[in-house]
Amino acid sequence: MTQTESAILAHARRCAPAESCGFVVRAPEGERYFPGVNISGEPEDYFRMAPE
């Protein structure tokens, strides 16, 4: 499992049972996961990220 995959899985476990969300950004230096905040009114069924 890659470092990015581990970060995504750890974030998902912290958010459970709510949906987790975030971005994977790839750059010449490698990739990085940026966790987001789920602002959905029904976070256990859907995810919604703030536009900021």
C-alpha positions in Angstrom: 0.0 0.0 0.0 1.4 3.4 -0.9 1.7 6.3 1.5 -1.1 8.1 -0.3 -3.4 5.1 0.0 -2.5 4.8 3.7 -3.4 8.4 4.3 -6.8 8.0 2.5 -7.6 4.9 4.5 -6.7 6.5 7.8 -8.9 9.5 7.0 -11.8 7.3 6.1 -11.5 5.4 9.3 -11.4 8.6 11.3 -14.6 9.8 9.6 -16.6 6.6 9.7 -19.4 6.0 9.6 -19.6 9.3 7.7 -18.3 9.5 4.1 -14.8 10.9 3.8 -13.6 13.1 1.0 -10.4 14.8 -0.1 -8.1 15.4 -3.1 -5.1 13.5 -4.4 -2.7 15.9 -6.0 0.1 14.7 -8.3 3.2 16.8 -8.9 6.6 16.1 -10.3 7.8 15.5 -6.7 5.1 12.8 -6.2 1.5 12.7 -5.0 -0.1 13.9 -1.8 -3.5 13.4 -0.2 -5.3 16.5 1.2 -8.2 15.4 3.4 -11.4 17.4 3.1 -14.4 18.1 5.4 -17.7 16.5 4.6 -20.4 19.3 4.9 -23.2 17.1 3.7 -26.5 17.3 5.6 -26.5 13.5 5.3 -22.8 12.6 5.8 -23.4 8.9 6.3 -24.9 8.6 2.8 -23.3 11.4 0.8 -20.3 13.7 0.8 -20.1 17.4 -0.1 -17.1 19.6 0.1 -17.2 23.3 0.7 -16.0 25.3 -2.4 -13.3 27.1 -0.5 
